[in-house]
Amino acid sequence: MNNLLNILLFMPQGEGGEGGGFMQFLPLLLIIVVFYLFFIRPQMKKSKDQKKFRETLQKGSKVVTIGGIHGKITDVKDTTVTLDVGIGNPILMTFEKSAIAMDTSSQLNQNK
């Protein structure tokens, strides 16, 4: 039994010809391409869109933070945004721009 195992494990493989080496790596290359197309590329696009959105924040927009706080932008600085989160009386809170998740002004305009 042990001899049979040694023969099977160390049995010389046939010559694959010209494309033998490439054909061995083809499944790995296909997995890498599929992984890039379905995971990496969409994530990079989403990240780029988020960055562009945060750069174009302007006073008066209604936004939601990543923590779920809804508010209206009252002031925009280089890295921070001041939101009015109060209903009726103003309650001002300052957030990093990276904490702003989405703009609800455009969604509110579409629903009308």
C-alpha positions as CSV (number, residue, x, y, z in Angstrom):
1,M,0.0,0.0,0.0
2,N,2.8,2.4,0.9
3,N,4.6,1.6,-2.4
4,L,1.4,2.3,-4.4
5,L,1.0,5.7,-2.6
6,N,4.6,6.6,-3.5
7,I,4.1,5.6,-7.1
8,L,1.0,7.7,-7.4
9,L,2.4,10.8,-5.7
10,F,5.7,10.8,-7.6
11,M,4.4,9.7,-10.9
12,P,5.8,11.8,-13.6
13,Q,3.3,14.1,-15.3
14,G,3.0,14.1,-19.1
15,E,4.3,17.0,-21.0
16,G,1.7,19.7,-21.4
17,G,3.1,21.1,-24.6
18,E,3.2,24.9,-25.2
19,G,0.2,25.9,-23.1
20,G,0.7,23.5,-20.1
21,G,1.9,26.1,-17.7
22,F,-0.7,28.7,-18.7
23,M,-3.5,26.2,-18.4
24,Q,-2.6,25.4,-14.8
25,F,-2.9,29.1,-13.8
26,L,-6.0,29.8,-15.9
27,P,-8.5,29.0,-13.1
28,L,-6.6,31.2,-10.7
29,L,-6.5,34.1,-13.1
30,L,-10.2,33.7,-13.8
31,I,-10.9,33.8,-10.0
32,I,-8.8,37.0,-9.7
33,V,-10.6,38.7,-12.6
34,V,-14.1,37.8,-11.3
35,F,-13.1,38.9,-7.8
36,Y,-11.9,42.3,-9.2
37,L,-15.0,42.8,-11.4
38,F,-17.6,41.9,-8.8
39,F,-16.0,43.1,-5.5
40,I,-13.1,45.5,-5.8
41,R,-14.2,47.6,-8.8
42,P,-17.8,48.4,-7.4
43,Q,-16.3,49.2,-4.0
44,M,-13.8,51.6,-5.5
45,K,-16.7,53.3,-7.5
46,K,-18.8,53.5,-4.3
47,S,-15.9,55.0,-2.4
48,K,-15.2,57.6,-5.2
49,D,-18.9,58.6,-5.3
50,Q,-19.0,59.0,-1.5
51,K,-15.9,61.2,-1.6
52,K,-17.4,63.3,-4.4
53,F,-20.6,63.6,-2.4
54,R,-18.8,64.8,0.7
55,E,-16.8,67.4,-1.2
56,T,-20.0,68.9,-2.7
57,L,-21.9,69.3,0.6
58,Q,-23.5,72.7,0.9
59,K,-25.5,74.8,3.3
60,G,-29.2,74.0,3.5
61,S,-28.9,70.3,2.4
62,K,-30.7,67.7,4.6
63,V,-28.5,64.8,5.4
64,V,-28.2,61.6,7.5
65,T,-25.1,60.7,9.4
66,I,-23.7,57.2,9.6
67,G,-25.1,57.1,13.1
68,G,-28.6,57.8,11.8
69,I,-28.9,61.4,12.9
70,H,-31.0,63.5,10.5
71,G,-30.2,67.2,10.2
72,K,-29.9,70.2,8.0
73,I,-26.5,71.6,7.2
74,T,-25.9,75.1,8.6
75,D,-22.2,75.4,8.1
76,V,-19.5,73.7,6.0
77,K,-15.8,73.9,6.8
78,D,-12.8,71.9,5.4
79,T,-13.2,68.8,7.4
80,T,-16.4,69.4,9.5
81,V,-20.1,70.1,9.0
82,T,-22.4,71.7,11.4
83,L,-25.9,70.3,11.5
84,D,-29.2,71.6,13.0
85,V,-30.8,68.5,14.4
86,G,-33.5,70.2,16.4
87,I,-37.2,70.3,15.5
88,G,-38.6,73.8,16.2
89,N,-35.7,75.2,18.2
90,P,-32.1,74.9,16.8
91,I,-29.8,72.3,18.2
92,L,-26.4,72.5,16.5
93,M,-24.0,69.6,16.3
94,T,-20.6,69.4,14.5
95,F,-19.6,66.3,12.6
96,E,-16.7,65.2,10.5
97,K,-17.5,65.2,6.8
98,S,-16.7,61.5,6.7
99,A,-19.6,60.9,9.1
100,I,-22.2,62.1,6.6
101,A,-23.8,59.1,4.9
102,M,-26.3,60.4,2.4
103,D,-28.3,63.4,1.2
104,T,-32.1,63.3,1.9
105,S,-32.9,66.5,0.1
106,S,-33.0,64.8,-3.3
107,Q,-35.1,62.0,-2.0
108,L,-37.6,64.4,-0.5
109,N,-37.9,66.3,-3.8
110,Q,-38.5,63.0,-5.7
111,N,-41.3,61.9,-3.4
112,K,-43.3,65.1,-4.0
